[in-house]
């Protein structure tokens, strides 16, 4: 046991901490024993939970605390309930992971909202070092288990942190990947500011599976009303569902344009995804919400391939293409910054 702890201490100092910084002052961190890390600049101490640095303030906003608790509690079957293995989902995950295929090996990629660690696993297998970050310690633990199982732990850095206050030095990250998590942040604008700060010049940001706005004023209210009609006695308490998923109104194209303009980031691609597949996914989500994770109902992948092919066709029709359910956004930080006074 002592040998394992000493080995972890060496791993933390040599492998983890060089990629991380104090989220408060961005100072250097050092190992201060088996249970904490320490900032050399502002002297703040942060706990270590099961070998994972928890770089959060002692008190966080109620919204973030609830999100952290909910996603920690749902970490074990998160990927299954999200339909990660279903073709309607995996097809688009494969699409945005292709953004990293042209990268040379040994790039540093920050995976924010890492979830179960499936995307990070693919990136480490490409030869990159991936920082797996999430505000929910349960999610990071689940992602770490997967990395160990797949023998990719050596290429992975695990940290619990707030996406609006990233624990990374300025201009230290080659690329950032955030999947289905931007709408979980109280202030996406602050996140984009942190992206600008932490990305190297020419660095890449990939935002996957973010909801479009129109369903939150049309289809989703009807689904929620229908669910209350079918389950009039059902009342979900705080912690039993994601507060962000209940409160979000999605994003319009103008929102992304605003975020990028404010930080001087360059839009490479804004892809519209999910049309019929969006209806199917949300209908199945409501059907399966109270079913055990090993008895979820889903469509055969062969039928899903037909739906996705039809969605690809719809995405080319000028007016109908506006009715996508989700977005994928690809962004670059300029190699040379423009003079703000010009």
C-alpha positions in Angstrom: 0.0 0.0 0.0 2.8 2.4 0.9 4.6 1.6 -2.4 1.3 2.4 -4.3 0.9 5.7 -2.6 4.5 6.7 -3.3 4.1 5.7 -6.9 1.0 7.8 -7.1 2.8 10.8 -5.5 5.5 10.6 -8.2 2.8 10.3 -10.9 1.0 13.3 -9.6 4.1 15.5 -9.6 5.6 14.4 -12.9 2.5 13.7 -15.0 -0.5 15.5 -13.7 0.6 18.8 -12.1 2.7 20.1 -15.0 -0.5 20.4 -17.1 -2.5 22.1 -14.4 -2.5 25.4 -12.5 -4.4 27.0 -9.6 -7.8 28.0 -10.9 -7.7 31.1 -8.7 -4.4 32.7 -9.6 -3.1 30.3 -12.3 0.0 29.7 -10.1 2.0 26.4 -10.1 0.7 23.5 -8.1 2.8 21.0 -6.0 1.9 17.8 -4.2 1.4 18.5 -0.5 0.9 15.0 0.7 -1.4 12.1 -0.2 -4.6 14.2 0.3 -4.0 17.6 -1.2 -2.2 19.8 -3.7 -0.9 23.3 -2.9 -0.6 26.5 -5.0 2.8 28.1 -4.6 1.5 31.5 -5.4 -1.7 32.1 -3.5 -1.1 29.3 -1.0 -4.6 27.7 -1.6 -4.9 24.0 -0.8 -7.0 21.6 -2.9 -8.1 18.1 -1.9 -7.2 14.9 -3.7 -10.2 12.5 -4.1 -9.1 8.9 -4.9 -6.1 10.2 -6.7 -7.9 13.0 -8.5 -7.1 16.7 -7.8 -10.3 18.5 -7.0 -9.5 22.1 -8.1 -12.7 23.8 -7.0 -13.2 26.5 -4.4 -14.5 25.4 -1.0 -17.9 27.0 -1.8 -19.4 26.8 -5.3 -22.7 28.2 -6.6 -25.8 26.2 -5.8 -26.5 25.6 -9.5 -23.0 24.1 -10.0 -23.2 22.1 -6.8 -26.5 20.5 -7.9 -25.1 19.7 -11.3 -22.0 18.2 -9.8 -24.1 16.0 -7.4 -26.5 14.8 -10.1 -23.9 13.9 -12.6 -21.8 12.2 -10.0 -24.8 10.1 -9.0 -25.6 9.2 -12.6 -22.0 8.5 -13.7 -22.2 4.7 -13.8 -24.8 4.5 -16.6 -24.4 7.9 -18.1 -23.0 6.8 -21.5 -25.7 4.0 -21.8 -28.6 6.4 -21.1 -27.2 9.0 -23.5 -27.4 6.4 -26.2 -23.7 6.6 -26.9 -23.6 3.3 -28.8 -26.6 4.1 -30.9 -25.8 5.0 -34.5 -27.8 8.3 -34.3 -25.3 9.4 -31.6 -22.0 7.7 -32.5 -22.1 8.8 -36.1 -21.8 12.5 -35.1 -19.2 11.7 -32.3 -17.1 10.1 -35.0 -17.6 13.2 -37.2 -16.2 15.7 -34.7 -13.4 13.4 -33.6 -12.2 13.6 -37.2 -11.3 17.2 -36.4 -8.3 15.8 -34.5 -7.2 13.3 -37.1 -4.9 15.7 -38.8 -3.1 16.6 -35.5 0.4 15.4 -35.1 0.9 13.1 -32.1 1.6 14.3 -28.6 -0.8 17.2 -28.6 -2.4 18.3 -25.3 -6.2 18.2 -25.5 -8.5 19.4 -22.7 -11.8 17.4 -22.6 -14.3 19.4 -20.6 -17.3 17.6 -19.3 -15.5 14.4 -20.0 -18.5 12.2 -19.0 -17.7 8.5 -19.1 -14.4 9.2 -21.0 -15.2 7.6 -24.3 -14.1 10.6 -26.4 -10.9 11.0 -24.4 -10.2 7.3 -24.9 -10.3 7.8 -28.7 -8.0 10.8 -28.5 -5.4 9.0 -26.3 -5.4 6.2 -28.8 -4.5 8.7 -31.5 -1.4 9.5 -29.4 -2.4 12.6 -27.6 -2.3 13.6 -23.9 -5.8 14.3 -22.7 -6.8 16.2 -19.6 -10.2 14.8 -18.6 -12.1 17.5 -16.7 -15.5 17.5 -15.1 -17.2 19.3 -12.2 -18.6 15.9 -11.1 -16.0 13.8 -9.3 -18.1 10.7 -10.1 -17.8 11.3 -13.8 -14.0 11.7 -13.6 -13.7 8.5 -11.6 -15.8 6.6 -14.2 -13.6 8.0 -17.0 -10.4 7.0 -15.1 -11.7 3.4 -14.7 -12.2 3.3 -18.5 -8.7 4.6 -19.1 -7.2 2.1 -16.8 -9.2 -0.8 -18.4 -8.0 0.3 -21.8 -4.4 0.8 -20.7 -4.5 4.6 -21.5 -4.0 6.0 -18.0 -0.4 7.0 -18.8 -1.8 9.4 -21.5 -4.6 10.8 -19.3 -4.7 13.6 -16.8 -7.7 13.6 -14.5 -9.1 16.7 -12.7 -12.3 17.9 -11.1 -12.8 21.6 -12.0 -15.2 24.3 -13.1 -15.3 24.9 -16.9 -15.8 28.7 -16.3 -12.5 28.8 -14.3 -10.1 26.3 -16.0 -7.1 25.1 -14.0 -4.7 25.4 -17.0 -1.9 27.9 -17.6 -2.3 30.6 -20.3 -1.8 29.3 -23.9 -1.0 25.8 -22.8 -3.6 23.7 -24.6 -3.5 22.6 -28.2 -7.2 21.8 -28.5 -10.4 21.7 -26.3 -13.3 19.4 -26.7 -16.6 19.9 -25.0 -19.6 17.6 -25.7 -23.2 18.2 -24.6 -21.9 20.4 -21.7 -21.9 24.0 -22.9 -25.6 24.4 -22.0 -24.8 23.1 -18.5 -22.7 26.3 -17.8 -24.3 29.3 -16.1 -22.2 31.6 -18.3 -21.1 30.2 -21.7 -19.5 33.6 -22.4 -17.1 33.2 -19.5 -16.2 29.7 -20.9 -15.3 31.2 -24.3 -13.1 33.7 -22.5 -11.3 30.9 -20.8 -11.0 29.1 -24.1 -9.3 32.1 -25.5 -6.9 32.3 -22.5 -5.9 28.7 -22.4 -5.6 27.8 -26.1 -2.3 28.2 -27.9 -2.4 30.5 -31.0 -3.9 28.4 -33.8 -5.5 26.1 -31.2 -8.8 24.3 -31.9 -12.1 24.2 -30.0 -14.7 21.6 -30.9 -18.2 22.0 -29.3 -20.3 18.9 -29.9 -24.0 18.1 -29.5 -25.3 21.5 -28.2 -29.1 22.0 -28.4 -30.7 24.4 -30.9 -33.2 26.9 -29.4 -36.4 26.3 -31.3 -37.4 22.9 -29.7 -37.4 24.5 -26.3 -40.3 26.7 -27.3 -42.3 24.1 -29.3 -41.7 20.4 -29.0 -40.2 20.0 -25.6 -42.9 21.9 -23.7 -45.5 19.6 -25.3 -43.4 16.5 -24.3 -43.2 17.7 -20.7 -47.0 18.4 -20.6 -47.6 15.0 -22.1 -45.4 13.4 -19.4 -47.2 15.2 -16.6 -50.5 14.0 -18.0 -49.2 10.4 -18.0 -47.5 10.7 -14.7 -49.6 13.2 -12.6 -48.1 12.0 -9.3 -44.5 12.2 -10.4 -42.6 15.1 -8.9 -38.8 15.2 -9.3 -36.8 16.6 -6.5 -33.6 18.6 -6.7 -30.8 16.2 -7.4 -33.0 13.7 -9.3 -32.5 15.4 -12.6 -30.1 17.9 -14.2 -31.0 21.5 -13.3 -29.3 22.7 -16.5 -31.3 20.3 -18.7 -34.5 21.6 -17.2 -33.6 25.3 -17.4 -31.7 25.6 -20.7 -33.3 27.2 -23.8 -30.6 26.0 -26.2 -28.5 28.2 -28.5 -29.3 30.1 -31.7 -26.7 30.7 -34.4 -26.5 34.3 -33.3 -25.4 33.2 -29.8 -22.3 31.4 -31.2 -21.5 34.4 -33.4 -21.7 36.7 -30.3 -19.4 34.4 -28.2 -16.8 34.2 -31.0 -16.8 37.9 -31.9 -16.4 38.9 -28.2 -13.2 36.8 -28.0 -11.8 37.2 -31.5 -12.2 33.5 -32.3 -12.6 32.2 -35.8 -15.5 29.9 -36.8 -14.3 27.0 -38.9 -17.6 25.2 -39.1 -21.1 25.3 -37.7 -22.8 22.0 -38.5 -26.6 21.4 -38.1 -27.3 17.9 -36.9 -30.4 15.8 -36.0 -33.8 16.4 -37.5 -36.0 13.2 -37.4 -33.3 11.7 -35.2 -33.9 14.5 -32.7 -37.5 13.6 -32.3 -36.7 10.0 -32.0 -34.0 10.6 -29.4 -36.1 12.8 -27.1 -39.1 10.5 -27.4 -37.0 7.5 -26.4 -35.5 9.6 -23.6 -38.9 10.1 -22.1 -39.9 6.5 -22.6 -36.7 5.2 -20.9 -36.3 7.7 -18.1 -37.7 5.4 -15.4 -36.5 2.1 -17.0 -33.4 0.3 -15.6 -30.3 1.0 -17.7 -30.0 -2.6 -18.8 -33.6 -2.6 -20.2 -33.6 0.6 -22.3 -35.7 0.6 -25.5 -34.0 1.7 -28.7 -34.4 1.4 -32.4 -32.3 -1.1 -34.4 -29.1 0.6 -35.7 -30.1 -0.4 -39.3 -33.2 1.8 -38.9 -31.2 4.6 -37.3 -28.9 4.6 -40.3 -31.9 5.3 -42.5 -33.0 8.1 -40.2 -29.5 9.7 -40.2 -29.3 9.5 -44.0 -32.7 11.2 -44.3 -31.4 13.9 -41.8 -28.4 14.5 -44.0 -30.8 15.1 -46.9 -32.9 17.5 -44.8 -29.8 19.4 -43.8 -29.4 20.5 -47.4 -32.9 22.0 -47.8 -32.7 25.8 -47.3 -35.7 26.3 -44.9 -36.0 22.9 -43.3 -32.3 22.9 -42.4 -33.0 25.6 -39.8 -35.0 23.1 -37.8 -32.0 21.0 -36.6 -32.1 19.8 -33.0 -28.4 20.2 -32.3 -25.2 22.0 -33.4 -21.5 21.0 -33.8 -19.2 24.0 -33.7 -15.6 24.1 -34.7 -13.5 27.1 -33.8 -9.8 28.2 -34.0 -7.9 30.8 -32.1 -6.0 33.0 -34.6 -2.3 32.5 -35.0 -1.8 36.2 -34.8 -4.1 38.4 -32.6 -5.5 41.5 -34.1 -4.6 44.8 -32.4 -7.7 45.7 -30.3 -7.1 49.4 -31.0 -7.3 49.1 -34.7 
